[in-house]
Amino acid sequence: MNGRLLAADSANGEITLWTVKPPKLIGRLASGVSKVTALRFVPNSNLLAAARDDATLELWDASALTRRASFTTRSNYMDRLAFASDSSLVAVGSTDGTIEVWHIQQEKRLASLTGHQGRIQDLCITRDNSSVLSAGSDGRVILWNLATRRGVVLGGRMNSYYCVAESTDGRRAAAGADDGTIRIWDLASKQEVAVLRGHTEHVRRLAFLPDGNSLVSVSRDAIRIWRAASLAEIDASEIGIQNRPPSAVPDHP
C-alpha cells in the first residue's frame, strides 16, 4: 500500500489493485501463472515491484496498469524487497540467503551478495545508497558495502533476526531478534552500543521516527516506543548509549 492504492496477489499469480478511499477495484495485473512472493510500492510513487517464484522481478505502473520492466534474478524464491530512499535502487532478499541489488532506471544488476547461511528475513538500503543492511535466520546482521561487494557481520549473534532498520541520520542500525531483544550498532565503528529488553515475543518490525532518537518496535506482545538521549548529547558527553541501563523501560507499551 502506498497510501492511495492497495495491491494484493492471488493464487493464480494475478495482482489486483484497489483504491483505499473509497475501497474500489481499479485493475488487474496479469503476467503468467507464477506465484507472487513479495509486493511493495516504490516510496512516494505508483510504481509497484512484484517478485515471483520463477526468478523474475517485475516493475508495474499502477496508475497506467502497465508493466515497466522485468528483471531475471539468480534466485527462485525472493520474498523480501527494499528500496533506496531516493527510489533509485531495489534490493531483493531470498530464502537461500542471497541478496541482489538492481538499479531501477538502468534495469541493471549492481550487486549479488552472498554470506548468509539462512533466509533473508529483512533488509534495507542505507540512506546514502552505499550499503545494504540484512538480517538473517542464521542469527546474523550484515552490513554490505555495495562498492566492494563485501559484508561485515555486526556483533550480537542470535538464533534469528527478524527485522532491521537504519536511523534517519544514517548513524545507527537496529535489529530485532527472536528472543525479544533489540540490538543497536554504530555504523561508523560497527560496534554494538545498546541492547533493549522488554518484549517477550519475537520483534517483527522496527522503525526509527524522524527525530532520530526514537525507535518503534512491533511484536505480538506489544508495540513499544523507545527513546534515547539525542546523538548530540551522547557525543558531547562521550558516554554513549552503551552506558545507559540495557533494560531501559520504553515510554509506553
C-alpha positions in Angstrom: 0.0 0.0 0.0 1.3 3.5 -0.9 -1.4 5.5 1.0 -3.7 5.7 -2.0 -3.5 2.3 -3.6 -3.6 -1.2 -2.3 -2.0 -4.2 -4.1 -2.9 -7.8 -3.4 -1.8 -11.1 -5.0 -3.8 -14.2 -5.7 -3.1 -17.9 -6.1 -3.1 -17.7 -9.9 -0.3 -15.1 -10.0 -2.6 -12.2 -10.7 -2.2 -8.9 -8.9 -5.3 -6.8 -8.1 -5.2 -3.0 -7.4 -7.6 -1.2 -5.2 -8.2 2.4 -4.1 -8.0 2.9 -0.4 -10.7 5.6 -0.1 -13.2 4.5 -1.2 -12.3 0.9 -1.4 -12.7 0.0 -5.1 -11.2 -2.4 -7.5 -9.4 -0.5 -10.3 -7.5 -3.1 -12.2 -5.8 -6.4 -12.5 -2.2 -7.1 -13.4 -1.6 -10.5 -15.1 1.8 -11.8 -16.0 1.9 -15.6 -16.5 0.9 -18.0 -13.7 4.0 -17.9 -11.4 3.3 -17.2 -7.8 3.9 -13.7 -6.4 6.2 -14.0 -3.4 6.6 -10.3 -2.5 4.8 -7.0 -3.3 5.9 -3.4 -2.4 5.3 0.1 -3.8 8.3 2.3 -4.5 8.2 5.0 -1.9 6.1 8.0 -2.8 5.2 6.5 -6.1 2.7 4.5 -8.1 5.5 2.1 -9.2 4.9 -1.4 -7.8 7.5 -4.1 -7.5 6.5 -7.8 -7.6 8.8 -10.7 -7.0 7.8 -14.1 -8.4 8.8 -17.7 -7.7 10.1 -18.1 -11.3 13.1 -15.8 -10.5 11.5 -12.7 -12.1 11.2 -9.2 -10.6 8.6 -7.0 -12.2 8.0 -3.3 -12.0 4.5 -2.1 -12.7 3.0 1.4 -13.2 0.0 1.0 -11.0 -1.7 4.1 -12.5 -1.4 3.0 -16.1 -1.8 -0.7 -15.3 1.3 -1.4 -17.5 4.5 -3.3 -16.8 7.5 -1.0 -16.9 10.3 -3.6 -16.6 11.1 -7.2 -15.8 14.4 -8.4 -14.3 15.7 -12.0 -14.3 17.3 -12.8 -10.9 19.5 -15.6 -9.8 17.2 -16.9 -7.1 14.0 -18.8 -7.5 12.4 -17.6 -4.2 12.7 -14.0 -3.4 10.3 -12.8 -0.6 11.9 -9.6 0.7 12.0 -6.2 -1.1 13.6 -2.9 -0.1 14.0 0.4 -1.9 16.6 3.2 -1.6 15.2 6.4 -0.1 15.6 8.1 -3.4 13.8 5.2 -5.2 16.8 4.6 -7.5 17.7 1.1 -6.2 15.8 -2.0 -5.2 17.2 -4.8 -3.0 15.8 -8.4 -3.1 16.4 -11.0 -0.4 15.8 -14.7 -0.9 15.2 -17.8 1.1 18.6 -19.2 0.1 20.4 -16.2 1.8 21.4 -14.3 -1.4 20.7 -10.6 -2.0 20.6 -8.8 -5.3 20.6 -5.0 -5.8 19.3 -3.5 -9.0 19.3 0.0 -10.5 15.7 0.7 -11.4 16.1 3.2 -14.2 19.1 1.4 -15.8 17.5 -2.0 -15.3 20.9 -3.3 -14.3 22.1 -5.6 -11.5 24.6 -3.8 -9.4 25.5 -6.5 -6.9 24.9 -10.1 -5.9 25.7 -10.6 -2.3 26.2 -14.0 -0.6 27.1 -14.6 3.0 24.1 -15.5 5.0 23.5 -19.2 5.8 19.8 -19.0 6.0 16.9 -17.0 4.6 16.9 -13.2 4.4 14.3 -12.0 7.0 14.6 -8.3 6.3 16.9 -5.8 4.6 17.3 -2.1 3.9 19.4 0.1 1.7 21.2 2.8 3.7 20.3 6.4 3.1 23.5 7.2 1.2 22.9 4.2 -1.2 26.4 2.9 -0.3 25.4 -0.1 1.7 22.7 -2.8 2.4 21.8 -4.0 5.9 20.5 -7.5 6.1 19.0 -9.6 8.9 19.0 -13.4 8.5 17.5 -16.5 10.0 21.2 -17.6 10.7 21.2 -15.1 13.5 23.5 -12.5 11.8 23.1 -8.9 10.8 25.4 -8.0 7.9 26.4 -4.5 6.6 27.3 -4.9 2.9 29.4 -2.4 1.0 28.0 -2.1 -2.5 31.3 -0.8 -4.0 33.3 -3.7 -2.7 30.5 -6.3 -2.5 31.9 -7.3 0.9 30.0 -7.6 4.1 30.8 -7.0 7.8 29.0 -9.1 10.4 27.8 -6.9 13.2 28.2 -8.3 16.7 25.5 -9.9 18.9 24.7 -13.2 17.1 21.3 -14.7 17.9 19.2 -17.7 16.8 17.4 -15.4 14.3 16.9 -11.8 13.5 13.5 -10.8 12.0 13.9 -7.1 11.2 16.5 -4.4 10.6 16.3 -0.6 10.3 18.6 2.4 9.9 18.3 5.6 11.8 17.2 8.7 10.0 20.6 10.3 10.2 22.3 7.2 9.0 24.5 6.7 12.1 22.8 3.8 13.8 21.3 0.4 12.9 18.8 -1.6 14.9 17.8 -5.2 14.6 15.0 -7.2 16.3 15.7 -10.8 17.4 13.8 -13.9 18.2 14.3 -13.6 21.9 12.6 -10.2 22.1 15.7 -8.1 22.3 16.7 -5.2 20.1 20.4 -4.5 19.4 21.7 -1.2 18.2 25.0 -0.6 16.4 27.1 2.4 15.5 27.6 2.1 11.7 30.8 4.0 11.6 32.6 1.9 14.2 30.5 -1.3 13.6 30.2 -1.6 17.3 27.2 -2.6 19.4 26.1 0.3 21.5 22.9 -0.9 23.2 20.6 -3.8 23.9 17.0 -3.0 24.5 14.9 -5.5 26.5 11.2 -5.5 27.2 9.5 -7.7 24.6 8.6 -11.2 25.4 8.0 -12.3 21.8 9.9 -12.1 18.5 10.4 -8.5 17.4 8.8 -8.4 14.0 9.1 -4.7 12.8 11.3 -1.7 13.6 11.2 1.9 12.5 13.1 5.0 13.6 11.0 8.1 14.0 12.0 11.3 12.2 13.5 12.8 15.3 16.3 10.2 15.1 16.2 9.4 18.8 13.0 7.3 18.9 12.5 3.7 17.8 9.2 1.9 17.3 9.2 -1.9 17.8 6.4 -4.3 17.0 5.9 -7.7 18.5 3.0 -10.0 19.2 3.2 -8.9 22.9 3.2 -5.1 22.4 4.1 -2.1 20.3 6.8 -0.1 22.1 8.4 3.3 21.6 12.0 3.6 22.9 13.6 7.0 23.4 17.3 7.8 23.9 19.2 11.0 24.5 20.0 12.9 21.3 23.1 11.8 19.5 24.5 15.4 20.0 24.1 14.9 23.8 25.7 11.5 23.6 28.7 12.7 21.5 29.2 15.7 23.8 29.3 13.6 26.9 31.4 10.9 25.3 29.3 8.4 27.3 27.4 6.7 24.5 24.2 4.7 24.7 26.1 1.6 25.9 26.5 3.1 29.3 22.7 3.5 29.7 20.8 0.8 31.5 20.4 -2.0 28.9 16.9 -2.9 30.1 15.5 0.6 29.7 11.8 0.8 30.1 10.1 2.1 26.9 7.8 5.2 27.1 4.7 3.0 26.8 3.6 -0.4 25.7 
